[in-house]
Each structure stands twice: as C-alpha cells, then as structure tokens.
Amino acid sequence: MVPFGVPASRALTRWLHVRAELATSVAGDALFVGVRGGRVDARQIRTVVHRLTALAGVRDLAPHGLRHSAATHLLDHGSDLRSVQEVLGHSSLQTTQRYTHISAERLRSAFHQAHPRA
C-alpha cells in the first residue's frame, strides 16, 4: 500500500496521457519513462532530484533522502511502525525502527522549544 491522495491521483492521470505519447516498446509496463521513451533508471532519477533541489534552493538531497523523509513524516504523523515497514518494503521491523529514533529526537526538540525550562 502507498499513501495516495486526490492530488497524486490527478497528477498521475495527467502523466498517463503524456506517457502514452512518449513510451516506446522498450519501456514495457514501466510507469515512468524518459525523454527517449525508455524505462527510467536510478541514475536518471538521482539526476532529476539533484537538479530540482538546486532549482528550489534547498539542501541537496538524494532519492534515498526522500524515502527517509517520507518514512519519518509518516511516523511523526501517527502511522504505526508496521505500516511504515510495509510502505518501505523492509523485511525486518528492526530496519524500520531506525526511523523511530529520528521521530523521538524531533519530539524531544519540539518539547524543549515549547517548554525551555522543562
């Protein structure tokens, strides 16, 4: 399962119309294709992410960082560890547990900011 809302649904619907015009037989059933119509690979994704972070004027981020941010966001907003494990595709819950440390750190920081004398 993947968290998927109305804005993502609209964007995907628009993309599928463009994809139909771009995709070649080499792409097969790949959802995302490049400008030449072939399947997008990890290097291309990394290049796009680096370019977009530069354009946005934010700290450089790798695709794995986006995955990490998404997992932390899910945990910070009430998702349980098992659900996040499924979204990330981790076979072991211990692998997913490393994200709980970051969430606990954020909680501690927010608490100290709100209650500096605590």
C-alpha positions in Angstrom: 0.0 0.0 0.0 1.1 3.5 -0.8 -0.4 6.7 0.7 -2.2 8.2 -2.4 -4.5 11.2 -2.3 -6.5 13.2 -4.7 -3.7 15.5 -5.8 -1.5 12.5 -6.6 -4.4 10.8 -8.5 -4.9 13.9 -10.7 -1.1 14.2 -11.4 -0.9 10.5 -12.3 -3.9 10.8 -14.6 -2.3 13.7 -16.4 1.0 11.9 -16.6 -0.5 8.7 -18.1 -1.7 10.7 -21.1 1.8 12.1 -21.7 3.4 8.7 -21.0 1.2 7.1 -23.7 2.7 9.6 -26.2 6.3 9.1 -25.0 6.7 5.4 -24.3 8.3 3.0 -26.7 8.1 -0.8 -26.6 11.4 -0.9 -24.7 9.6 0.8 -21.7 7.3 -2.2 -21.3 4.8 -1.5 -18.5 7.1 0.9 -16.6 5.2 3.8 -15.1 7.9 6.4 -15.7 9.7 6.8 -18.9 12.5 9.1 -20.0 12.5 11.6 -22.9 13.5 8.9 -25.3 10.6 6.7 -24.3 12.6 4.1 -22.4 12.3 2.9 -18.8 13.8 5.5 -16.3 16.7 4.2 -14.3 18.0 5.1 -10.8 20.8 7.4 -12.2 18.2 9.4 -14.1 16.0 9.8 -11.0 19.1 10.8 -9.0 20.0 13.5 -11.6 16.4 14.9 -11.6 16.3 15.0 -7.8 19.6 16.8 -7.6 18.6 19.3 -10.3 15.2 20.1 -8.6 16.7 20.6 -5.2 19.2 23.1 -6.7 16.4 24.9 -8.5 14.3 25.0 -5.3 17.3 26.4 -3.4 17.2 23.7 -0.8 19.9 21.5 0.6 21.0 18.8 -1.9 19.1 15.6 -1.4 19.4 12.1 -2.8 16.4 9.9 -3.7 17.1 7.8 -0.6 16.8 11.0 1.5 13.2 11.5 0.1 12.4 7.9 1.1 13.8 8.6 4.6 11.9 11.9 4.9 8.6 10.1 3.8 9.1 7.4 6.5 9.9 10.0 9.2 6.9 12.1 8.1 4.6 9.0 8.4 5.8 8.2 11.9 5.6 11.8 13.0 2.0 12.0 11.9 0.8 8.8 13.7 1.5 5.9 11.3 2.4 2.8 13.2 5.8 1.1 12.6 4.3 -1.9 10.8 2.6 0.3 8.2 5.8 2.2 7.6 7.6 -1.1 7.3 5.2 -2.2 4.6 5.4 1.0 2.7 9.2 0.9 2.7 9.3 -2.8 1.9 11.6 -3.7 4.8 11.6 -7.4 5.6 12.7 -6.8 9.2 11.0 -4.5 11.6 14.4 -3.7 13.1 15.4 -2.0 9.8 12.4 0.3 10.1 13.0 1.0 13.8 15.9 3.3 13.0 13.3 5.9 11.9 11.7 6.0 15.4 14.9 7.4 16.8 14.6 10.4 14.5 11.0 10.9 15.4 11.8 10.7 19.1 14.5 13.4 18.6 12.0 15.7 16.8 9.5 15.2 19.7 12.2 16.0 22.3 13.3 19.1 20.4 9.7 20.3 20.0 9.1 19.7 23.7 12.2 21.7 24.7 11.3 24.5 22.4 7.8 24.8 23.8 8.9 24.3 27.4 12.5 25.6 27.7 12.6 25.2 31.5 11.4 21.6 31.5 
